[in-house]
Amino acid sequence: MALYQLKIAYDGTHFFGFQRQGDARTVQSEIERVLRQFKWTGKSILCAGRTDTGVHASGQVITFELDWKHGIDTLLKALNAQMPEDIAVDAVSMADDGFHPRYDAISRCYHYRIYCQPNRNPLRDRFAWRVWPPVSIEPMQVAAKKLLGTHDFSAFGAPTQKGGHTIRTIFEAEWCQMQEDEFHFSVRANAFLYHMVRKLVFLQVKIGQGSWDVEKILQGVENQLPQLPGLAKPNGLILVEVQYQTP
C-alpha cells in the first residue's frame, strides 16, 4: 500500500463543489467512484482545498492510499481512462508517509476572470463572470495592493471550520488586462476563508465600476469594517496551484 499524490483539473460547472455531499454529484464522489474500480478501500480521499459549487481547478491536489503494482505512468493513464470528461489527472507522484495536501500546503493560488459586455456570451460565461457597466483597472490594482500582508480578513469571509481563526497572509494580489474587455485577478495566500476570493473580486469590481471605495476595502482589511454584501459568481474562479515545501 502506497500514498499517491495527484494533481487534477476539473470543470466545476456540473459539480456541487469538491466535497462529498450525500447523493449530489461532487468531484470527490466521482474520483472515489473511479478509485473503487482499482480496488481502493479507503474511506475518503484528501484534498488541498474544498472548492465551492461551480468553481473550477487546474491545480487541485489530492492524496489516497492504493495497492498498485504497475507504476506511476500506468496509474495516470488508467485513472484518466475511467474519469468523467470534466475531471482529468495531470500528474501522479508518490507522497511521503503522513503527507497531507491541505495542512502541508504553504500557499494556494487562485485566478478569477471577468469580462465586460452588456450582453451575455455563452461561450465565455462558463469560465468568466460578465460584469456591466465596464470596470477601470487602475483603482482595482490599487485595491489589490491594499490586501497584501497578514491581516484579520473576517470582513471578507468566514472560517473554514467552526471557531477557526480568520487571520490569513496574502503574498500576491494583482489584476491584468488580457483583452480589451477581459481582466484577470491573481491572488496567492497561505490559505483563504470561505468565499474570501469571490468576496474580494466582487468588491474590487465594484471599485472598478465606481460604486465602492478603496478606502472602505482598506478599512475592512485593517479594522474589519463590514463590506458591501455580495459575491462574484463561482464560474470565474479557478484553483490554479498549491505549493509545498521542496525537500
SEMI-377941 format. One record per residue (C-alpha): chain; residue in one letter; x, y, z. Coordinates in steps of 0.25 Angstrom, whole numbers, padded with zeros to 4 digits. Example, Ala and Ser with C-alpha at 12.3 -4.5 7.8 and 13.67 -1.06 7.14 Angstrom:
REM residues 2
<cadena A&residuo A&xx 0049&yy -0018&zz 0031>
<cadena A&residuo S&xx 0055&yy -0004&zz 0029>
***
This chain:
REM residues 247
<cadena A&residuo M&xx 0000&yy 0000&zz 0000>
<cadena A&residuo A&xx 0006&yy 0014&zz -0004>
<cadena A&residuo L&xx 0001&yy 0028&zz -0003>
<cadena A&residuo Y&xx -0001&yy 0035&zz -0016>
<cadena A&residuo Q&xx -0001&yy 0050&zz -0019>
<cadena A&residuo L&xx -0009&yy 0054&zz -0031>
<cadena A&residuo K&xx -0010&yy 0068&zz -0038>
<cadena A&residuo I&xx -0024&yy 0069&zz -0044>
<cadena A&residuo A&xx -0032&yy 0078&zz -0053>
<cadena A&residuo Y&xx -0047&yy 0079&zz -0054>
<cadena A&residuo D&xx -0058&yy 0088&zz -0060>
<cadena A&residuo G&xx -0067&yy 0091&zz -0048>
<cadena A&residuo T&xx -0080&yy 0094&zz -0056>
<cadena A&residuo H&xx -0087&yy 0082&zz -0053>
<cadena A&residuo F&xx -0082&yy 0079&zz -0039>
<cadena A&residuo F&xx -0088&yy 0082&zz -0025>
<cadena A&residuo G&xx -0074&yy 0086&zz -0021>
<cadena A&residuo F&xx -0062&yy 0077&zz -0017>
<cadena A&residuo Q&xx -0066&yy 0071&zz -0004>
<cadena A&residuo R&xx -0075&yy 0058&zz -0004>
<cadena A&residuo Q&xx -0090&yy 0062&zz -0001>
<cadena A&residuo G&xx -0099&yy 0051&zz 0000>
<cadena A&residuo D&xx -0104&yy 0047&zz -0014>
<cadena A&residuo A&xx -0100&yy 0060&zz -0020>
<cadena A&residuo R&xx -0090&yy 0060&zz -0032>
<cadena A&residuo T&xx -0077&yy 0065&zz -0026>
<cadena A&residuo V&xx -0062&yy 0064&zz -0030>
<cadena A&residuo Q&xx -0059&yy 0055&zz -0018>
<cadena A&residuo S&xx -0070&yy 0045&zz -0020>
<cadena A&residuo E&xx -0067&yy 0044&zz -0035>
<cadena A&residuo I&xx -0052&yy 0041&zz -0032>
<cadena A&residuo E&xx -0055&yy 0031&zz -0021>
<cadena A&residuo R&xx -0065&yy 0024&zz -0030>
<cadena A&residuo V&xx -0053&yy 0022&zz -0040>
<cadena A&residuo L&xx -0043&yy 0018&zz -0030>
<cadena A&residuo R&xx -0052&yy 0007&zz -0025>
<cadena A&residuo Q&xx -0051&yy 0001&zz -0039>
<cadena A&residuo F&xx -0036&yy -0001&zz -0035>
<cadena A&residuo K&xx -0039&yy -0008&zz -0022>
<cadena A&residuo W&xx -0037&yy 0005&zz -0014>
<cadena A&residuo T&xx -0042&yy 0002&zz 0000>
<cadena A&residuo G&xx -0041&yy 0016&zz 0007>
<cadena A&residuo K&xx -0051&yy 0024&zz 0014>
<cadena A&residuo S&xx -0048&yy 0037&zz 0008>
<cadena A&residuo I&xx -0038&yy 0044&zz -0002>
<cadena A&residuo L&xx -0031&yy 0056&zz 0004>
<cadena A&residuo C&xx -0030&yy 0070&zz -0004>
<cadena A&residuo A&xx -0023&yy 0083&zz -0003>
<cadena A&residuo G&xx -0036&yy 0091&zz -0004>
<cadena A&residuo R&xx -0051&yy 0089&zz -0004>
<cadena A&residuo T&xx -0055&yy 0097&zz -0016>
<cadena A&residuo D&xx -0070&yy 0102&zz -0016>
<cadena A&residuo T&xx -0081&yy 0098&zz -0026>
<cadena A&residuo G&xx -0077&yy 0103&zz -0040>
<cadena A&residuo V&xx -0063&yy 0106&zz -0036>
<cadena A&residuo H&xx -0052&yy 0100&zz -0045>
<cadena A&residuo A&xx -0038&yy 0095&zz -0043>
<cadena A&residuo S&xx -0025&yy 0093&zz -0051>
<cadena A&residuo G&xx -0016&yy 0090&zz -0040>
<cadena A&residuo Q&xx -0024&yy 0083&zz -0029>
<cadena A&residuo V&xx -0016&yy 0073&zz -0021>
<cadena A&residuo I&xx -0022&yy 0060&zz -0015>
<cadena A&residuo T&xx -0016&yy 0048&zz -0008>
<cadena A&residuo F&xx -0020&yy 0034&zz -0005>
<cadena A&residuo E&xx -0014&yy 0020&zz -0002>
<cadena A&residuo L&xx -0015&yy 0009&zz -0012>
<cadena A&residuo D&xx -0009&yy -0004&zz -0014>
<cadena A&residuo W&xx -0004&yy -0003&zz -0029>
<cadena A&residuo K&xx 0007&yy -0011&zz -0035>
<cadena A&residuo H&xx 0008&yy -0005&zz -0049>
<cadena A&residuo G&xx 0016&yy 0008&zz -0048>
<cadena A&residuo I&xx 0012&yy 0023&zz -0047>
<cadena A&residuo D&xx 0011&yy 0025&zz -0062>
<cadena A&residuo T&xx 0001&yy 0014&zz -0064>
<cadena A&residuo L&xx -0007&yy 0018&zz -0052>
<cadena A&residuo L&xx -0009&yy 0032&zz -0058>
<cadena A&residuo K&xx -0013&yy 0026&zz -0071>
<cadena A&residuo A&xx -0022&yy 0016&zz -0065>
<cadena A&residuo L&xx -0029&yy 0027&zz -0056>
<cadena A&residuo N&xx -0031&yy 0036&zz -0068>
<cadena A&residuo A&xx -0038&yy 0025&zz -0076>
<cadena A&residuo Q&xx -0048&yy 0024&zz -0065>
<cadena A&residuo M&xx -0050&yy 0038&zz -0061>
<cadena A&residuo P&xx -0063&yy 0046&zz -0066>
<cadena A&residuo E&xx -0060&yy 0056&zz -0077>
<cadena A&residuo D&xx -0060&yy 0068&zz -0067>
<cadena A&residuo I&xx -0049&yy 0062&zz -0058>
<cadena A&residuo A&xx -0034&yy 0059&zz -0062>
<cadena A&residuo V&xx -0022&yy 0055&zz -0055>
<cadena A&residuo D&xx -0010&yy 0064&zz -0059>
<cadena A&residuo A&xx 0001&yy 0057&zz -0051>
<cadena A&residuo V&xx 0003&yy 0046&zz -0041>
<cadena A&residuo S&xx 0015&yy 0044&zz -0031>
<cadena A&residuo M&xx 0018&yy 0037&zz -0018>
<cadena A&residuo A&xx 0016&yy 0044&zz -0006>
<cadena A&residuo D&xx 0023&yy 0043&zz 0008>
<cadena A&residuo D&xx 0016&yy 0036&zz 0019>
<cadena A&residuo G&xx 0008&yy 0046&zz 0027>
<cadena A&residuo F&xx 0007&yy 0056&zz 0015>
<cadena A&residuo H&xx -0006&yy 0064&zz 0016>
<cadena A&residuo P&xx -0010&yy 0072&zz 0003>
<cadena A&residuo R&xx -0017&yy 0082&zz 0011>
<cadena A&residuo Y&xx -0009&yy 0084&zz 0024>
<cadena A&residuo D&xx 0005&yy 0083&zz 0018>
<cadena A&residuo A&xx 0002&yy 0094&zz 0007>
<cadena A&residuo I&xx 0009&yy 0107&zz 0009>
<cadena A&residuo S&xx 0001&yy 0115&zz -0002>
<cadena A&residuo R&xx -0010&yy 0114&zz -0011>
<cadena A&residuo C&xx -0013&yy 0122&zz -0024>
<cadena A&residuo Y&xx -0026&yy 0125&zz -0030>
<cadena A&residuo H&xx -0029&yy 0132&zz -0043>
<cadena A&residuo Y&xx -0042&yy 0140&zz -0046>
<cadena A&residuo R&xx -0047&yy 0144&zz -0059>
<cadena A&residuo I&xx -0057&yy 0155&zz -0063>
<cadena A&residuo Y&xx -0061&yy 0161&zz -0076>
<cadena A&residuo C&xx -0069&yy 0174&zz -0078>
<cadena A&residuo Q&xx -0080&yy 0173&zz -0088>
<cadena A&residuo P&xx -0095&yy 0178&zz -0088>
<cadena A&residuo N&xx -0100&yy 0165&zz -0093>
<cadena A&residuo R&xx -0096&yy 0151&zz -0088>
<cadena A&residuo N&xx -0087&yy 0141&zz -0097>
<cadena A&residuo P&xx -0090&yy 0126&zz -0094>
<cadena A&residuo L&xx -0076&yy 0123&zz -0099>
<cadena A&residuo R&xx -0069&yy 0132&zz -0089>
<cadena A&residuo D&xx -0079&yy 0130&zz -0077>
<cadena A&residuo R&xx -0074&yy 0116&zz -0074>
<cadena A&residuo F&xx -0061&yy 0121&zz -0069>
<cadena A&residuo A&xx -0063&yy 0136&zz -0066>
<cadena A&residuo W&xx -0073&yy 0146&zz -0059>
<cadena A&residuo R&xx -0079&yy 0156&zz -0069>
<cadena A&residuo V&xx -0080&yy 0170&zz -0062>
<cadena A&residuo W&xx -0086&yy 0183&zz -0067>
<cadena A&residuo P&xx -0084&yy 0194&zz -0066>
<cadena A&residuo P&xx -0069&yy 0193&zz -0070>
<cadena A&residuo V&xx -0058&yy 0194&zz -0060>
<cadena A&residuo S&xx -0046&yy 0203&zz -0059>
<cadena A&residuo I&xx -0034&yy 0194&zz -0056>
<cadena A&residuo E&xx -0026&yy 0205&zz -0049>
<cadena A&residuo P&xx -0034&yy 0206&zz -0036>
<cadena A&residuo M&xx -0035&yy 0191&zz -0035>
<cadena A&residuo Q&xx -0020&yy 0190&zz -0036>
<cadena A&residuo V&xx -0019&yy 0200&zz -0024>
<cadena A&residuo A&xx -0029&yy 0192&zz -0016>
<cadena A&residuo A&xx -0022&yy 0179&zz -0019>
<cadena A&residuo K&xx -0009&yy 0184&zz -0013>
<cadena A&residuo K&xx -0017&yy 0188&zz 0000>
<cadena A&residuo L&xx -0019&yy 0173&zz 0002>
<cadena A&residuo L&xx -0005&yy 0169&zz 0003>
<cadena A&residuo G&xx 0001&yy 0164&zz 0017>
<cadena A&residuo T&xx -0004&yy 0157&zz 0029>
<cadena A&residuo H&xx -0018&yy 0162&zz 0034>
<cadena A&residuo D&xx -0031&yy 0158&zz 0040>
<cadena A&residuo F&xx -0039&yy 0156&zz 0028>
<cadena A&residuo S&xx -0052&yy 0154&zz 0035>
<cadena A&residuo A&xx -0059&yy 0165&zz 0027>
<cadena A&residuo F&xx -0057&yy 0157&zz 0015>
<cadena A&residuo G&xx -0061&yy 0142&zz 0018>
<cadena A&residuo A&xx -0064&yy 0132&zz 0029>
<cadena A&residuo P&xx -0054&yy 0122&zz 0035>
<cadena A&residuo T&xx -0054&yy 0108&zz 0028>
<cadena A&residuo Q&xx -0056&yy 0101&zz 0042>
<cadena A&residuo K&xx -0065&yy 0105&zz 0053>
<cadena A&residuo G&xx -0058&yy 0114&zz 0063>
<cadena A&residuo G&xx -0046&yy 0115&zz 0053>
<cadena A&residuo H&xx -0037&yy 0128&zz 0053>
<cadena A&residuo T&xx -0039&yy 0138&zz 0041>
<cadena A&residuo I&xx -0024&yy 0142&zz 0040>
<cadena A&residuo R&xx -0018&yy 0140&zz 0027>
<cadena A&residuo T&xx -0006&yy 0145&zz 0019>
<cadena A&residuo I&xx -0007&yy 0149&zz 0005>
<cadena A&residuo F&xx 0006&yy 0149&zz -0003>
<cadena A&residuo E&xx 0002&yy 0153&zz -0017>
<cadena A&residuo A&xx -0011&yy 0160&zz -0022>
<cadena A&residuo E&xx -0011&yy 0167&zz -0036>
<cadena A&residuo W&xx -0020&yy 0170&zz -0047>
<cadena A&residuo C&xx -0016&yy 0169&zz -0062>
<cadena A&residuo Q&xx -0024&yy 0172&zz -0075>
<cadena A&residuo M&xx -0024&yy 0161&zz -0084>
<cadena A&residuo Q&xx -0032&yy 0167&zz -0095>
<cadena A&residuo E&xx -0039&yy 0180&zz -0097>
<cadena A&residuo D&xx -0051&yy 0175&zz -0089>
<cadena A&residuo E&xx -0045&yy 0164&zz -0081>
<cadena A&residuo F&xx -0038&yy 0165&zz -0068>
<cadena A&residuo H&xx -0031&yy 0154&zz -0059>
<cadena A&residuo F&xx -0029&yy 0155&zz -0044>
<cadena A&residuo S&xx -0018&yy 0146&zz -0038>
<cadena A&residuo V&xx -0017&yy 0144&zz -0023>
<cadena A&residuo R&xx -0007&yy 0135&zz -0015>
<cadena A&residuo A&xx -0009&yy 0133&zz 0000>
<cadena A&residuo N&xx -0005&yy 0123&zz 0011>
<cadena A&residuo A&xx -0020&yy 0120&zz 0012>
<cadena A&residuo F&xx -0033&yy 0126&zz 0009>
<cadena A&residuo L&xx -0046&yy 0128&zz 0017>
<cadena A&residuo Y&xx -0059&yy 0122&zz 0012>
<cadena A&residuo H&xx -0064&yy 0131&zz 0000>
<cadena A&residuo M&xx -0052&yy 0140&zz 0002>
<cadena A&residuo V&xx -0047&yy 0141&zz -0012>
<cadena A&residuo R&xx -0061&yy 0143&zz -0018>
<cadena A&residuo K&xx -0063&yy 0154&zz -0008>
<cadena A&residuo L&xx -0050&yy 0161&zz -0011>
<cadena A&residuo V&xx -0053&yy 0160&zz -0026>
<cadena A&residuo F&xx -0067&yy 0165&zz -0024>
<cadena A&residuo L&xx -0063&yy 0177&zz -0016>
<cadena A&residuo Q&xx -0051&yy 0181&zz -0026>
<cadena A&residuo V&xx -0061&yy 0180&zz -0038>
<cadena A&residuo K&xx -0070&yy 0190&zz -0030>
<cadena A&residuo I&xx -0058&yy 0199&zz -0028>
<cadena A&residuo G&xx -0055&yy 0198&zz -0043>
<cadena A&residuo Q&xx -0069&yy 0202&zz -0046>
<cadena A&residuo G&xx -0068&yy 0214&zz -0036>
<cadena A&residuo S&xx -0079&yy 0208&zz -0027>
<cadena A&residuo W&xx -0069&yy 0205&zz -0015>
<cadena A&residuo D&xx -0057&yy 0212&zz -0009>
<cadena A&residuo V&xx -0043&yy 0207&zz -0008>
<cadena A&residuo E&xx -0042&yy 0213&zz 0006>
<cadena A&residuo K&xx -0054&yy 0204&zz 0010>
<cadena A&residuo I&xx -0047&yy 0192&zz 0006>
<cadena A&residuo L&xx -0035&yy 0196&zz 0013>
<cadena A&residuo Q&xx -0043&yy 0199&zz 0026>
<cadena A&residuo G&xx -0048&yy 0184&zz 0024>
<cadena A&residuo V&xx -0034&yy 0179&zz 0024>
<cadena A&residuo E&xx -0029&yy 0188&zz 0035>
<cadena A&residuo N&xx -0041&yy 0189&zz 0044>
<cadena A&residuo Q&xx -0051&yy 0178&zz 0039>
<cadena A&residuo L&xx -0061&yy 0189&zz 0034>
<cadena A&residuo P&xx -0073&yy 0182&zz 0029>
<cadena A&residuo Q&xx -0073&yy 0182&zz 0014>
<cadena A&residuo L&xx -0084&yy 0183&zz 0003>
<cadena A&residuo P&xx -0092&yy 0170&zz 0002>
<cadena A&residuo G&xx -0090&yy 0161&zz -0010>
<cadena A&residuo L&xx -0081&yy 0151&zz -0016>
<cadena A&residuo A&xx -0074&yy 0149&zz -0030>
<cadena A&residuo K&xx -0080&yy 0137&zz -0038>
<cadena A&residuo P&xx -0073&yy 0124&zz -0036>
<cadena A&residuo N&xx -0071&yy 0121&zz -0050>
<cadena A&residuo G&xx -0060&yy 0131&zz -0052>
<cadena A&residuo L&xx -0051&yy 0125&zz -0041>
<cadena A&residuo I&xx -0040&yy 0114&zz -0043>
<cadena A&residuo L&xx -0031&yy 0108&zz -0033>
<cadena A&residuo V&xx -0018&yy 0108&zz -0041>
<cadena A&residuo E&xx -0007&yy 0104&zz -0032>
<cadena A&residuo V&xx -0004&yy 0098&zz -0018>
<cadena A&residuo Q&xx 0011&yy 0100&zz -0013>
<cadena A&residuo Y&xx 0018&yy 0091&zz -0003>
<cadena A&residuo Q&xx 0032&yy 0092&zz 0003>
<cadena A&residuo T&xx 0042&yy 0086&zz -0006>
<cadena A&residuo P&xx 0051&yy 0075&zz 0000>
***
